[in-house]
Amino acid sequence: MKNLINYLMAGVILLAFALGYGALHTDWFDNTESILYLVGYAAIFGIVLYFYFLPFVVANHRKAKHRYGILVLNIFAITVIPWVAALIWAFCDNSEK
C-alpha cells in the first residue's frame, strides 16, 4: 500500500509539471486549453496541500502517539515556524505499540 501511494504521488507530481508547462505555453481563450489550466492548477494545489500537511502524514505513517495534536498544530500553522515545529514533533514523537 505504501508503494502504491508513493507511485500515485509521483504520478501526480509529473502530471502537474506536464500540465503546468503546457498551460504556460497556451492561449487562455481556447476552451480545451483553459481546461488544461484548471487541471494543472488543481494538481499543483493538491501537491502544495500535501506538503502543507506533511507533518501529519509523517506522524500518521509512524503511528505517533500525538498525531491528532500534530494535525491541530498543522492546521493552525500559518507561518513557517509552527509548521517546522509540527514536522519535528512528528519525527520525534514515540509511536504507539
Residue pairs with C-beta under 8 A, 6 or more apart in sequence:
2 61
9 50
12 43
12 46
12 47
13 47
15 43
16 40
16 43
16 44
16 46
16 47
19 36
19 39
19 40
19 43
20 40
20 41
20 43
20 44
22 33
22 36
22 40
23 33
23 36
23 37
23 40
23 41
26 33
26 36
26 37
27 33
28 34
28 37
50 57
52 74
52 83
53 71
53 74
54 87
55 70
55 73
55 74
55 83
55 86
55 87
55 89
55 90
56 67
56 70
56 71
56 74
56 86
56 90
58 87
58 90
58 91
59 66
59 67
59 70
59 71
59 89
59 90
59 93
60 67
62 90
62 91
62 93
62 95
63 95
63 96
64 70
64 90
64 93
64 94
64 95
64 96
65 93
65 94
65 95
65 96
66 89
66 93
67 90
67 93
69 89
70 86
70 89
70 90
70 93
73 82
73 85
73 86
73 89
74 83
74 86
76 82
77 83
77 85
77 86
